[in-house]
């Protein structure tokens, strides 16, 4: 699948003179790349991937143009996609594919800001883009909902220049469903999220670091990126024993199932409070 460039546009203040603060725009472009990459990957595969190595696309910067301050984001698939979100998408033109990505990424931004009017407008644009691709089913939208729940940090990076180097940012063309991301949107994106603590649940983890004295660890989850490490605090008193299931799993490099409450931030587990251990998996080895 091929895409037309998605134009990133910065309007107002310094941008009116075709200038932006280099440090600010560098952070903003990192956020834009993450948002556009995740949305493009979701459109192509129907699955959400937060971290760049797992994305099905790469996002490149083109040459800035005159006008305000803008540059094209060029989306390039990194490998053939077997299971597309919309199967006939490989047969449609670049224009339709770009409309779908623009609508999808702006829908995610609208969900992050919590502006109901923008959510409705971008959802309508997304529905029209889906219809242009020859589809009516809403399958695959779960990936975008997960993206909206977990991409607030990328959105915060995106809006850094607002109020300093520019007044408003557009991710793509307004005709394709792009909404103005302005000072009000920035305030909503930057608002702190309350910390959420989940109910006790089982988790299969692979412990890569263990501090027996402080009862802390770092681990990865079975279904997560193997390189992604999460902090754990072991409240289970058995950790005080010379031989305990946590130490044995760590020493043997085995998966272990634990019970714990997760601390959630920006839709993602930030920390796990581990209260009990269940049977250690028999198969040893590093995370696949």
Secondary structure as GFF3:
##gff-version 3
##sequence-region A 1 288
A	DSSP	beta_strand	6	11	.	.	.	ID=ss1
A	DSSP	three_ten_helix	13	17	.	.	.	ID=ss2
A	DSSP	alpha_helix	22	45	.	.	.	ID=ss3
A	DSSP	three_ten_helix	52	54	.	.	.	ID=ss4
A	DSSP	beta_strand	57	61	.	.	.	ID=ss5
A	DSSP	beta_strand	69	77	.	.	.	ID=ss6
A	DSSP	three_ten_helix	87	91	.	.	.	ID=ss7
A	DSSP	alpha_helix	94	113	.	.	.	ID=ss8
A	DSSP	alpha_helix	116	132	.	.	.	ID=ss9
A	DSSP	alpha_helix	141	150	.	.	.	ID=ss10
A	DSSP	alpha_helix	152	158	.	.	.	ID=ss11
A	DSSP	three_ten_helix	159	161	.	.	.	ID=ss12
A	DSSP	beta_strand	168	171	.	.	.	ID=ss13
A	DSSP	three_ten_helix	174	176	.	.	.	ID=ss14
A	DSSP	alpha_helix	183	190	.	.	.	ID=ss15
A	DSSP	beta_strand	196	197	.	.	.	ID=ss16
A	DSSP	beta_strand	201	211	.	.	.	ID=ss17
A	DSSP	beta_strand	216	221	.	.	.	ID=ss18
A	DSSP	beta_strand	230	234	.	.	.	ID=ss19
A	DSSP	three_ten_helix	237	240	.	.	.	ID=ss20
A	DSSP	alpha_helix	245	252	.	.	.	ID=ss21
A	DSSP	beta_strand	254	265	.	.	.	ID=ss22
A	DSSP	beta_strand	268	284	.	.	.	ID=ss23
###
